[in-house]
Amino acid sequence: MSHSELATSYAALILADDDVEITADKLQTLIKAANVEDVEAIWTTLYAKALEGKNVKDMLLNVGSGGGAAAAPSSGGAGGPAATGDAPAEEKKEEKEEEKEESDEDMGFGLFD
């Protein structure tokens, strides 16, 4: 990461920490106040557009949450209750246990062979 990107990132974090709207002008003002030279205006414009209307604090707090990924379809098919989330927790647990047992058999040996 170049020093231009770092300076712009830090300026955006400072603005977000103070609950100030992140704009290209405010980013540029902070960068100049920090005596960072040679930061192209494109970086401040890109960051301002990318962070427009977003809560940077929430983004930082949810970095490792993994909530954005979609769930993989179950073996029950797209129309089954497991795919829609209507199946009771006990049934889902039993399905997971059955899958685990099947995988042991696929290896060609068991615990007591």
DSSP file (Angstrom, degrees, kcal/mol; ACC not computed):
  #  RESIDUE AA STRUCTURE BP1 BP2  ACC     N-H-->O    O-->H-N    N-H-->O    O-->H-N    TCO  KAPPA ALPHA  PHI   PSI    X-CA   Y-CA   Z-CA
    1    1 A M              0   0    0      0, 0.0     2,-0.0     0, 0.0     0, 0.0   0.000 360.0 360.0 360.0 132.6    0.0    0.0    0.0
    2    2 A S     >  -     0   0    0      1,-0.1     4,-2.3     4,-0.0     5,-0.2  -0.275 360.0-110.4 -76.4 164.5    1.4    3.4   -1.0
    3    3 A H  H  > S+     0   0    0      1,-0.2     4,-2.5     2,-0.2     5,-0.2   0.798 118.6  59.1 -66.3 -26.2    1.8    6.3    1.4
    4    4 A S  H  > S+     0   0    0      2,-0.2     4,-2.0     1,-0.2    -1,-0.2   0.921 107.8  44.6 -66.0 -44.1   -1.0    8.1   -0.4
    5    5 A E  H  > S+     0   0    0      2,-0.2     4,-2.6     1,-0.2    -2,-0.2   0.911 114.3  49.5 -66.7 -42.0   -3.4    5.3    0.3
    6    6 A L  H  X S+     0   0    0     -4,-2.3     4,-2.8     2,-0.2     5,-0.2   0.928 110.5  49.5 -63.1 -45.1   -2.3    5.0    3.9
    7    7 A A  H  X S+     0   0    0     -4,-2.5     4,-2.2     1,-0.2    -1,-0.2   0.909 113.4  46.6 -61.4 -41.8   -2.6    8.7    4.5
    8    8 A T  H  X S+     0   0    0     -4,-2.0     4,-2.2     2,-0.2    -1,-0.2   0.891 112.1  51.0 -68.1 -38.9   -6.1    8.7    3.0
    9    9 A S  H  X S+     0   0    0     -4,-2.6     4,-2.2     2,-0.2    -2,-0.2   0.933 111.6  46.7 -62.7 -46.5   -7.1    5.7    5.0
   10   10 A Y  H  X S+     0   0    0     -4,-2.8     4,-2.2     1,-0.2    -2,-0.2   0.894 111.2  51.8 -64.4 -39.2   -6.0    7.2    8.2
   11   11 A A  H  X S+     0   0    0     -4,-2.2     4,-2.3    -5,-0.2    -1,-0.2   0.899 109.4  50.4 -63.4 -39.9   -7.7   10.5    7.4
   12   12 A A  H  X S+     0   0    0     -4,-2.2     4,-2.4     1,-0.2    -2,-0.2   0.892 110.0  50.3 -65.4 -38.9  -10.9    8.6    6.8
   13   13 A L  H  X S+     0   0    0     -4,-2.2     4,-2.3     2,-0.2    -2,-0.2   0.883 109.1  51.6 -66.1 -37.6  -10.6    6.8   10.1
   14   14 A I  H  X S+     0   0    0     -4,-2.2     4,-1.6     2,-0.2    -2,-0.2   0.936 111.7  46.5 -63.6 -46.0  -10.1   10.1   11.9
   15   15 A L  H  <>S+     0   0    0     -4,-2.3     5,-2.8     1,-0.2    -2,-0.2   0.913 113.2  49.4 -62.8 -42.2  -13.2   11.6   10.3
   16   16 A A  H ><5S+     0   0    0     -4,-2.4     3,-1.3     1,-0.2    -1,-0.2   0.885 107.8  54.2 -64.8 -38.0  -15.2    8.4   11.1
   17   17 A D  H 3<5S+     0   0    0     -4,-2.3    -1,-0.2     1,-0.3    -2,-0.2   0.837 110.7  46.1 -65.5 -32.3  -14.0    8.5   14.7
   18   18 A D  T 3<5S-     0   0    0     -4,-1.6    -1,-0.3    -5,-0.2    -2,-0.2   0.337 114.5-118.1 -90.2   7.0  -15.2   12.0   15.1
   19   19 A D  T < 5 +     0   0    0     -3,-1.3     2,-0.4     1,-0.2    -3,-0.2   0.873  64.8 147.3  56.8  40.5  -18.6   11.2   13.4
   20   20 A V      < -     0   0    0     -5,-2.8    -1,-0.2    -6,-0.1    -2,-0.1  -0.861  57.0-101.8-105.4 140.8  -17.8   13.7   10.6
   21   21 A E        -     0   0    0     -2,-0.4     2,-0.8    -3,-0.1     5,-0.1  -0.361  36.4-123.4 -61.0 136.1  -19.0   13.0    7.1
   22   22 A I        +     0   0    0     29,-0.2     2,-0.3    26,-0.1    31,-0.1  -0.741  44.3 159.2 -89.5 111.3  -16.2   11.7    4.9
   23   23 A T     >  -     0   0    0     -2,-0.8     4,-2.2     1,-0.1     5,-0.2  -0.862  51.9-113.1-125.7 163.0  -15.8   13.9    1.9
   24   24 A A  H  > S+     0   0    0     -2,-0.3     4,-2.5     1,-0.2     5,-0.2   0.886 116.7  52.0 -62.7 -39.6  -12.8   14.4   -0.5
   25   25 A D  H  > S+     0   0    0      2,-0.2     4,-2.3     1,-0.2    -1,-0.2   0.912 110.6  46.7 -64.7 -42.5  -12.3   18.0    0.7
   26   26 A K  H  > S+     0   0    0      2,-0.2     4,-2.1     1,-0.2    -1,-0.2   0.880 112.3  50.5 -69.0 -37.2  -12.2   17.0    4.4
   27   27 A L  H  X S+     0   0    0     -4,-2.2     4,-2.3     2,-0.2    -2,-0.2   0.935 111.6  47.9 -63.1 -45.5   -9.8   14.1    3.6
   28   28 A Q  H  X S+     0   0    0     -4,-2.5     4,-2.3     1,-0.2    -2,-0.2   0.881 109.9  53.1 -63.6 -38.7   -7.5   16.4    1.7
   29   29 A T  H  X S+     0   0    0     -4,-2.3     4,-2.2     2,-0.2    -1,-0.2   0.918 110.5  46.7 -63.2 -44.1   -7.6   19.0    4.5
   30   30 A L  H  X S+     0   0    0     -4,-2.1     4,-1.4     2,-0.2    -2,-0.2   0.895 111.4  51.4 -64.6 -40.1   -6.6   16.4    7.1
   31   31 A I  H  <>S+     0   0    0     -4,-2.3     5,-2.0     1,-0.2    -2,-0.2   0.909 111.7  46.7 -64.9 -41.8   -3.8   15.1    4.9
   32   32 A K  H ><5S+     0   0    0     -4,-2.3     3,-1.6     1,-0.2    -1,-0.2   0.885 109.0  55.0 -66.9 -38.0   -2.4   18.6    4.4
   33   33 A A  H 3<5S+     0   0    0     -4,-2.2    -1,-0.2     1,-0.3    -2,-0.2   0.794 105.6  53.1 -65.0 -27.5   -2.7   19.3    8.2
   34   34 A A  T 3<5S-     0   0    0     -4,-1.4    -1,-0.3    -5,-0.1    -2,-0.2   0.389 114.2-120.7 -86.7   3.4   -0.6   16.2    8.8
   35   35 A N  T < 5 +     0   0    0     -3,-1.6     2,-0.6     1,-0.2    -3,-0.2   0.840  57.4 155.6  58.5  36.9    2.1   17.5    6.4
   36   36 A V      < -     0   0    0     -5,-2.0     3,-0.3   -29,-0.0    -1,-0.2  -0.847  25.9-159.1 -93.0 125.1    1.8   14.5    4.1
   37   37 A E        +     0   0    0     -2,-0.6     3,-0.1     1,-0.2    -5,-0.0  -0.613  58.2  30.4-104.6 163.1    2.9   15.5    0.6
   38   38 A D        +     0   0    0      1,-0.2     2,-0.7    -2,-0.2    -1,-0.2   0.813  68.0 150.7  64.7  36.1    2.3   14.0   -2.8
   39   39 A V        -     0   0    0     -3,-0.3    -1,-0.2   -35,-0.1     2,-0.1  -0.889  42.6-133.3 -97.8 117.5   -1.1   12.6   -2.2
   40   40 A E    >>  -     0   0    0     -2,-0.7     3,-1.1     1,-0.1     4,-0.8  -0.378  11.2-125.9 -69.9 146.5   -3.1   12.6   -5.5
   41   41 A A  H 3> S+     0   0    0      1,-0.2     4,-2.1     2,-0.2     5,-0.2   0.725 103.9  73.8 -65.0 -21.6   -6.6   13.9   -5.4
   42   42 A I  H 3> S+     0   0    0      1,-0.2     4,-2.7     2,-0.2    -1,-0.2   0.869  92.5  54.7 -61.7 -35.3   -7.9   10.7   -6.9
   43   43 A W  H <> S+     0   0    0     -3,-1.1     4,-2.5     2,-0.2     5,-0.2   0.925 108.8  45.8 -66.2 -44.1   -7.3    8.9   -3.6
   44   44 A T  H  X S+     0   0    0     -4,-0.8     4,-2.2     1,-0.2    -1,-0.2   0.890 114.6  49.0 -66.9 -36.8   -9.4   11.2   -1.6
   45   45 A T  H  X S+     0   0    0     -4,-2.1     4,-2.3     2,-0.2    -2,-0.2   0.923 112.1  48.1 -67.2 -43.7  -12.2   11.2   -4.2
   46   46 A L  H  X S+     0   0    0     -4,-2.7     4,-2.6     2,-0.2    -2,-0.2   0.931 113.9  46.2 -62.4 -46.2  -12.2    7.4   -4.4
   47   47 A Y  H  X S+     0   0    0     -4,-2.5     4,-2.2     1,-0.2    -1,-0.2   0.909 111.8  51.5 -64.1 -41.6  -12.3    7.0   -0.6
   48   48 A A  H  < S+     0   0    0     -4,-2.2     4,-0.5    -5,-0.2    -1,-0.2   0.911 113.9  43.6 -62.8 -42.3  -15.0    9.6   -0.3
   49   49 A K  H >< S+     0   0    0     -4,-2.3     3,-0.5     1,-0.2    -1,-0.2   0.888 114.1  50.4 -70.2 -38.5  -17.2    7.9   -2.9
   50   50 A A  H 3< S+     0   0    0     -4,-2.6    -2,-0.2     1,-0.2    -1,-0.2   0.842 117.6  38.9 -68.8 -32.6  -16.5    4.4   -1.5
   51   51 A L  T >< S+     0   0    0     -4,-2.2     3,-2.0    -5,-0.2    -1,-0.2   0.379  83.0 132.0 -99.7   3.7  -17.4    5.3    2.0
   52   52 A E  T <  S-     0   0    0     -3,-0.5     3,-0.1    -4,-0.5   -29,-0.1  -0.379  83.7  -0.6 -61.2 124.1  -20.3    7.6    1.1
   53   53 A G  T 3  S+     0   0    0      1,-0.3     2,-0.3    -2,-0.2    -1,-0.3   0.531 106.6 120.1  76.6   6.2  -23.4    6.8    3.3
   54   54 A K    <   -     0   0    0     -3,-2.0     2,-0.9     4,-0.0    -1,-0.3  -0.778  65.7-128.2-105.7 149.4  -21.5    4.0    5.1
   55   55 A N     >  -     0   0    0     -2,-0.3     4,-1.9     1,-0.2     5,-0.1  -0.834  20.2-168.9 -94.7 103.7  -20.8    3.7    8.8
   56   56 A V  H  > S+     0   0    0     -2,-0.9     4,-2.2     1,-0.2     5,-0.2   0.849  83.9  57.7 -64.7 -35.6  -17.1    3.0    9.0
   57   57 A K  H  > S+     0   0    0      1,-0.2     4,-2.1     2,-0.2    -1,-0.2   0.926 107.7  46.8 -61.3 -44.7  -17.2    2.2   12.7
   58   58 A D  H  > S+     0   0    0      1,-0.2     4,-1.7     2,-0.2    -1,-0.2   0.888 109.9  54.2 -64.1 -38.6  -19.8   -0.6   12.1
   59   59 A M  H  < S+     0   0    0     -4,-1.9    -1,-0.2     1,-0.2    -2,-0.2   0.905 110.3  46.5 -61.8 -40.7  -17.7   -1.9    9.2
   60   60 A L  H >< S+     0   0    0     -4,-2.2     3,-0.9     1,-0.2     4,-0.2   0.871 111.7  50.5 -70.0 -36.8  -14.6   -2.1   11.4
   61   61 A L  H 3< S+     0   0    0     -4,-2.1     3,-0.3     1,-0.2    -1,-0.2   0.786 113.4  45.9 -71.8 -26.2  -16.5   -3.8   14.2
   62   62 A N  T >< S+     0   0    0     -4,-1.7     3,-0.8     1,-0.2     4,-0.5   0.100  75.8 113.2-104.4  22.0  -18.0   -6.4   11.8
   63   63 A V  T <  S+     0   0    0     -3,-0.9     3,-0.4     1,-0.2    -1,-0.2   0.922  87.5  30.7 -60.9 -45.9  -14.8   -7.3   10.0
   64   64 A G  T 3  S+     0   0    0     -3,-0.3    -1,-0.2    -4,-0.2    -2,-0.1   0.291  91.6  97.0 -97.9  10.4  -14.6  -10.9   11.3
   65   65 A S    <   -     0   0    0     -3,-0.8    -1,-0.2     1,-0.1    -2,-0.1   0.823  68.5-153.0 -73.3 -29.3  -18.2  -11.6   11.7
   66   66 A G    >   +     0   0    0     -4,-0.5     3,-0.7    -3,-0.4    -1,-0.1   0.757  46.5 138.6  66.8  24.9  -18.6  -13.4    8.4
   67   67 A G  T 3   +     0   0    0     -5,-0.3    -1,-0.1     1,-0.2    -3,-0.0   0.574  54.3  70.5 -79.1  -8.3  -22.3  -12.5    8.1
   68   68 A G  T 3  S+     0   0    0      2,-0.1    -1,-0.2     0, 0.0     2,-0.2   0.631  74.0  98.3 -86.3 -12.8  -22.2  -11.7    4.4
   69   69 A A  S <  S-     0   0    0     -3,-0.7     2,-0.2     1,-0.1     0, 0.0  -0.501  72.5-123.6 -79.9 143.4  -21.8  -15.2    3.0
   70   70 A A        -     0   0    0     -2,-0.2     2,-0.2     1,-0.1    -1,-0.1  -0.543  29.9-105.6 -82.2 150.4  -24.8  -17.1    1.8
   71   71 A A        -     0   0    0     -2,-0.2    -1,-0.1     1,-0.1     3,-0.1  -0.484  34.0-113.4 -75.2 144.4  -25.6  -20.5    3.2
   72   72 A A        -     0   0    0     -2,-0.2    -1,-0.1     1,-0.1     2,-0.0  -0.522  38.1-101.4 -75.0 144.6  -24.8  -23.6    1.1
   73   73 A P        -     0   0    0      0, 0.0    -1,-0.1     0, 0.0     5,-0.1  -0.367  38.1-122.6 -67.5 146.7  -27.9  -25.5    0.0
   74   74 A S    >   -     0   0    0      3,-0.2     3,-1.1     1,-0.1     6,-0.1  -0.320  22.0-107.5 -84.2 170.9  -28.6  -28.7    1.9
   75   75 A S  T 3  S+     0   0    0      1,-0.2     3,-0.1    -2,-0.1    -1,-0.1   0.563 107.3  81.2 -74.8  -6.8  -28.9  -32.2    0.5
   76   76 A G  T 3  S-     0   0    0      1,-0.2    -1,-0.2     2,-0.1     3,-0.2   0.579 103.9-109.0 -75.5  -9.6  -32.6  -32.1    0.9
   77   77 A G    X   -     0   0    0     -3,-1.1     3,-0.7     1,-0.2     6,-0.3  -0.207  34.2 -73.1  99.5 165.3  -33.2  -30.1   -2.2
   78   78 A A  T 3  S+     0   0    0      1,-0.2    -1,-0.2    -3,-0.1    -2,-0.1   0.792 129.0  45.2 -70.0 -28.3  -34.2  -26.5   -2.9
   79   79 A G  T 3  S+     0   0    0     -3,-0.2    -1,-0.2     4,-0.1    -2,-0.1   0.497  90.1 107.1 -95.1  -2.9  -37.9  -27.0   -1.9
   80   80 A G  S X> S-     0   0    0     -3,-0.7     4,-1.1     1,-0.1     3,-0.5  -0.217  82.6-109.8 -74.7 164.9  -37.3  -29.0    1.3
   81   81 A P  H 3>>S+     0   0    0      0, 0.0     5,-1.6     0, 0.0     6,-1.0   0.798 115.6  60.5 -66.6 -27.5  -37.7  -27.7    4.8
   82   82 A A  H 345S+     0   0    0      1,-0.2     3,-0.2     2,-0.2    -4,-0.1   0.855 103.8  51.0 -68.0 -32.4  -34.0  -27.7    5.5
   83   83 A A  H <45S+     0   0    0     -3,-0.5    -1,-0.2    -6,-0.3    -5,-0.1   0.806 113.0  44.4 -74.3 -29.2  -33.4  -25.3    2.6
   84   84 A T  H  <5S-     0   0    0     -4,-1.1    -1,-0.2    -3,-0.0    -2,-0.2   0.557 111.2-116.8 -92.7  -8.1  -36.0  -22.8    3.9
   85   85 A G  T  <5S+     0   0    0     -4,-1.0    -3,-0.2    -3,-0.2    -2,-0.1   0.595  82.7 117.2  86.0  10.7  -35.0  -23.0    7.5
   86   86 A D      < +     0   0    0     -5,-1.6    -4,-0.2    -6,-0.2    -3,-0.0   0.575  43.4 105.0 -87.6 -10.1  -38.3  -24.5    8.7
   87   87 A A  S    S-     0   0    0     -6,-1.0     5,-0.0     1,-0.1    -7,-0.0  -0.448  79.3-107.1 -73.0 142.1  -36.8  -27.8   10.0
   88   88 A P     >  -     0   0    0      0, 0.0     4,-1.6     0, 0.0     3,-0.3  -0.253  27.3-113.0 -63.7 157.7  -36.4  -28.1   13.7
   89   89 A A  H  > S+     0   0    0      1,-0.2     4,-2.2     2,-0.2     5,-0.1   0.829 114.6  59.4 -62.6 -33.2  -33.0  -27.9   15.2
   90   90 A E  H  > S+     0   0    0      1,-0.2     4,-2.3     2,-0.2    -1,-0.2   0.908 104.5  49.1 -64.2 -42.1  -33.1  -31.6   16.2
   91   91 A E  H  > S+     0   0    0     -3,-0.3     4,-2.2     1,-0.2    -1,-0.2   0.903 111.0  49.9 -64.9 -40.5  -33.6  -32.8   12.6
   92   92 A K  H  X S+     0   0    0     -4,-1.6     4,-1.9     1,-0.2    -1,-0.2   0.901 110.2  50.9 -63.8 -40.1  -30.7  -30.6   11.4
   93   93 A K  H  X S+     0   0    0     -4,-2.2     4,-2.1     1,-0.2    -2,-0.2   0.906 109.3  50.5 -64.1 -41.6  -28.5  -32.0   14.1
   94   94 A E  H  X S+     0   0    0     -4,-2.3     4,-2.5     1,-0.2    -1,-0.2   0.892 108.0  53.4 -63.8 -39.6  -29.4  -35.6   13.2
   95   95 A E  H  X S+     0   0    0     -4,-2.2     4,-2.2     1,-0.2    -1,-0.2   0.903 108.7  49.4 -62.3 -40.9  -28.6  -34.9    9.5
   96   96 A K  H  X S+     0   0    0     -4,-1.9     4,-1.9     2,-0.2    -1,-0.2   0.911 111.0  49.5 -65.0 -41.6  -25.1  -33.6   10.5
   97   97 A E  H  X S+     0   0    0     -4,-2.1     4,-2.1     1,-0.2    -2,-0.2   0.900 110.2  50.9 -64.6 -40.3  -24.4  -36.7   12.6
   98   98 A E  H  X S+     0   0    0     -4,-2.5     4,-2.3     1,-0.2    -1,-0.2   0.910 108.7  51.4 -63.6 -41.9  -25.5  -39.0    9.8
   99   99 A E  H  X S+     0   0    0     -4,-2.2     4,-1.7     1,-0.2    -1,-0.2   0.888 109.0  51.6 -62.0 -38.5  -23.2  -37.2    7.3
  100  100 A K  H  X S+     0   0    0     -4,-1.9     4,-1.2     2,-0.2    -1,-0.2   0.911 109.4  49.0 -65.7 -42.5  -20.3  -37.6    9.7
  101  101 A E  H  X S+     0   0    0     -4,-2.1     4,-1.5     1,-0.2     3,-0.3   0.901 109.1  53.3 -63.4 -41.4  -20.9  -41.3   10.1
  102  102 A E  H  X S+     0   0    0     -4,-2.3     4,-1.6     1,-0.2    -1,-0.2   0.868 103.8  56.1 -62.2 -36.6  -21.1  -41.7    6.3
  103  103 A S  H  X S+     0   0    0     -4,-1.7     4,-0.7     1,-0.2    -1,-0.2   0.843 103.1  54.9 -68.4 -30.8  -17.7  -40.0    5.9
  104  104 A D  H ><>S+     0   0    0     -4,-1.2     5,-0.7    -3,-0.3     3,-0.6   0.887 107.6  49.9 -66.6 -38.0  -16.1  -42.6    8.3
  105  105 A E  H ><5S+     0   0    0     -4,-1.5     3,-1.4     1,-0.2    -2,-0.2   0.837 101.6  62.9 -69.4 -32.1  -17.4  -45.4    6.1
  106  106 A D  H 3<5S+     0   0    0     -4,-1.6    -1,-0.2     1,-0.3    -2,-0.2   0.763  93.3  63.7 -64.8 -24.4  -16.0  -43.8    3.0
  107  107 A M  T <<5S-     0   0    0     -4,-0.7    -1,-0.3    -3,-0.6    -2,-0.2   0.659 110.5-119.2 -77.0 -14.5  -12.5  -44.1    4.3
  108  108 A G  T < 5S+     0   0    0     -3,-1.4     2,-0.3    -4,-0.3    -3,-0.1   0.485  83.0  71.7  92.4   1.9  -12.6  -47.9    4.3
  109  109 A F      < -     0   0    0     -5,-0.7    -2,-0.2     3,-0.0     2,-0.2  -0.992  57.9-159.0-146.9 156.2  -12.1  -48.4    8.0
  110  110 A G    >   -     0   0    0     -2,-0.3     3,-0.7    -3,-0.1    -5,-0.0  -0.603  40.5 -91.4-122.8-175.5  -14.0  -47.9   11.2
  111  111 A L  T 3  S+     0   0    0      1,-0.2    -1,-0.0    -2,-0.2     0, 0.0   0.858 123.1  34.1 -67.8 -37.0  -13.2  -47.6   14.8
  112  112 A F  T 3         0   0    0      1,-0.2    -1,-0.2     0, 0.0    -3,-0.0   0.119 360.0 360.0-109.6  20.6  -13.4  -51.3   15.6
  113  113 A D    <         0   0    0     -3,-0.7    -1,-0.2     0, 0.0    -2,-0.1   0.457 360.0 360.0 -80.5 360.0  -12.2  -52.9   12.3
